[in-house]
Amino acid sequence: MDMQAEPATQLPSVDGPVIYLAHMAEKPSSFTFPQPPGVPMSNIVTESHTVAIHDMRPIAGDLSLDREGFELIRCPTQQHDFYDEDELRRVCYPETERAVLAATGAKRVVIFDHTLRKRQWDGEDRMPGVPRQPVARIHGDYTENSGPQRVRDVMGDEAEELLKHRFAIVNLWRPITGPLLDAPLALCHAQTVADADWVTHDLVYRDRVGEIYALTYNPSHMWFYAPAMNTDEALLLKCFDSARDGRARFMPHTSFEDPTAPADKLPRESIELRMLVFF
């Protein structure tokens, strides 16, 4: 399996700002619920870097979840109202499962949650009364520890047997309105990320502490995006893979502000569905 990074220098690109974790002496942590006045939501120190973010469309047919860690697929949907929870589970969930089974060759896909995001220009993510906002800091959704823990959380009595075999955690992300010009996703080629670039980051919930990855800057990182996505398109993001054979295991991603987008662009609306993928 060829896991070398494909050259991107000939692809169209935009120079966009992305937010990395600065090197810190203490472990990064963030609260996921409001704190009392004067208590910061996070101890994270960030730094912005302007990087070339390459248009993936010319090479979309060659992208691989196992090499780059992401794919752009055509994924028409019969979903009419993405804010209708019952319809999502009746229509969108089965569509998504079929699409991911076809893309991965997996034996089983289990969707365990979804998140709707609706940009509010003056809104802050995870605040009461504010829709979930685009995430503007580079992250990986799962770590070496939290990936298997998600299987235990979701699969109950089946978990330990399933953990004996290869599994992955994959997100399917699509715009709800398009073409999407506001806060598109920037995806980092997984093979350009060194192990030392990852930093474990605690997410503190009311009843537990979760774990994700933050990313420190490395000039070797190679970034991609799919400009002007429509609702019949989707990005597949590999967030975790238990295999240790050289394929992509974790893939950094973030929203970014496209400097070529018009000032009167529609605010982003998107949905991401998260799933366990068993082989």
N, C-alpha and C positions, 0 to 999 in steps of 0.2 A: 504494500500500500504506500503510494507516494504521498508523504506528508510535508513536502517542501512548500514554502510560501510562494505563490505565483507572483511574478513581477507586476506591479500596478502603475509603473511610471508612465505608461502610454495611455492610461485611462483618463477621461475628463475628471476634474476634481474641483472642490471648493476649499478654501482655507477657512476652517471654522474653529471656534474655541471649544475646548473640552476641559472638564474639571477633574483633575487628578487629586489623590490624597497626597499631601505633603508628608515628608518623613517626620514621624512623631515618636517621642519617647514612651508615651503611654498608649495603651490599646484603644483604638477608635471605638466609640459606642454612641448610640443614638436612642432616644426614647421614641416610641411609636404613638404616644398619647400625650395630651397637653400636660405641662408641668406648672407648678405654682409660679407666680410672678418672681422674676429674678433668677429662676433656675433654667439654665440653658437646655435646649432640646438635644444638644450634641456637643461633644468635645472635639469634633473633627476639625482639622486644619487642612485647607485645600489650597491648590495652586492651579491656575489656568494656563493651558498651553494651546497655542494655535497650531493646528496640524492640517495636513492635506487629507481630506476625506473624499475618497474616490467613488465615482459612480459605478456601482456593481452591475448595472443593467447590461453593458456589453459582454460581460462574462457570466451572466446569471445561469446559463446552462451548464457551466463548468463548476459552479460552487458546490461544496459538499459539507454536510454537517460534521463529517468525520475529519475533514482537513481544516477548512476555515472556521467551522463551528456555526455556520449559518447558511441558509438558502432563501432565495426569493422564489415563491411558487405562485402560479395562478390558482386561485381558490374561490370560485364563485360560491355565493351563499344564498339560501332561500330565507334567511333571517330578515324580518321586516323591521322590528323594533328591538334594538340592542339593549334597551333599558327595561324590557319585559323579561323578568327572571324566568318565568315559566316557559316562555317561548325559547329562551336561550338554551335551557336544558332539553327541550323537546326537539329543537331544530339545529341550533348551532353546535351543541356538544357532539351529537352523532356525526355531523358533517366534519367536524374537526378531527374526531377520532379516525374517520376513514382517510382523511387527507394525510395524517401523520403515519398511519399504518402503511399507506402506499409509499410515502417518502422515505421511510426508515427500514421497511422490511421486518418490522417488529412483529411479535406474536400477539401482543396485548397492549392496549393503551388505556390508561385510567386518568381522566381529567379530574383534578381535585379542587380547583377553584378558578376564578377569573377576576380580573380587575378592569373596570371601566375608568377611563381618564378623560376629563373634559376641562380644557384650559380655561382658567379664570385669571385674567391678566394680573390682578393684584392678589391672587390667592396663594396660600402656602400649603404645601402638601401635609396631610394628616391633621389638619386643623378642623374643629367642629364647624359644620355648615358649609364646608368647602369641598367640592368634588376632588377626587384624587387627581393630582397634577403630574405632568411629565417629570420624570426623575432627571435632574440636571447634573448628577454626579456619576462618574464612571463606577460601575459595580459589576459583580458577578453574583447571581441570585443564590448560589449554594456553595458550600465549602466541603472539604474532605469529610467533615463530621456531620454537617447538616443535611447533606444529600441522603445518606442512608437513614438518618433520623426521620426524614420526610416519608420514606417508605414505611417505617414503623408507625408513624402517626396516622397514615392513611389506610394501610392494608391490614392492620390488626393481626389476627392469628396467622395470616398468610405470610407475614413480613419476613420472618427468619428464613423460611424456605426460599422465598423470592430473592433475598439478599445473597444467596449462594450462587446466583447466576448474574450475568451482565444485565444492567439496567441503566437507563438514562432519564434525565429530567429535561423536557423540551417545552418551550413556550411557542405558541402560535400567536403572532401579533398582527393586527390589521387595523387600518383606519376605518372609522365609522362613516366619516364624510371624506370625500376626495374631490380633486386631487389634494393630497396632504402636503402643505407647504410650511406649516408651523411646527416647530420642534420635532423634526424627523429623528429617527433612530440612527445613531452612528454605532457601527459594529466593528470590533477589533479582531483581525485575523488571529485565531487562537494560536497558530504556530509561531507568531512573532512575539508572544508573551513568555518571559522567563519565569520560572517558579518564584524567584526572589522578588518579582514585581508585585505579587499578591500579598495583601495584608488582611488578616482576619478582623472582622468588624462585628461587634455585638449589636443586635437589635433587641432592645428591652421592651417587652410587652407587659401588660398588667399581670399576666399569670406565668410568664416564662421568658427565657432569654434565647433568642434565635441568633443565627450566625450567617453572615454573608461575607463576600470578599470586597475590599476596596483595592484600588490599583495605584501604584506609584509610577511616575513617568519613566519611560524608556524610549529613546529616539528610534528604536527599532520597530515600535508598534506601527502596524499598517491598518488604516481605518477605511471603512466603506459605508455607503448609504445607498438607498434606492430613492431617487428623487421623484416627487409627485406621484406617490402611490395612490391607487384607487381601492375601493372597497372589495373588488374582486381579486385583489392581490393580498398575499400574506408573507410575512417573514417567519421562518422557523429559526429559533435560537436554541442552541444546545447549552444548557446551564450546568449540567453535570453528566459525567459518564463514569461508570465504575471500572471500565476497561483501562488497562495500563499498558497498552501495546503501541503507543505513539499517536493514536488518534486524538482529536480534540476532546478535552475533558471539561474545561471551563472556558467561557467566552465573555470578555468584558463588553459592556454596552452602555449607552447613555443617550439621552436626547441632546440635541444641540441646536443653536440658532443659525440657520442657513443665511449667510450674508447676502445671497442673491434673491431671497424671497421678497415678494412685494410687501409694502407697508400695510396694505389693506387685506392681507391674507386672513382666511377664516381660522379661528382658534382650533387647535387640535382636539379631535375626539377620536379615541381609539379603544380597542379592547385587546387584552392579552389573556389567553387561556393557558393554564399550566397543567402539565400532565406527566405522569410516570409512564415510561416506555420500557416494556419488558421484552427481552430477547430469548 
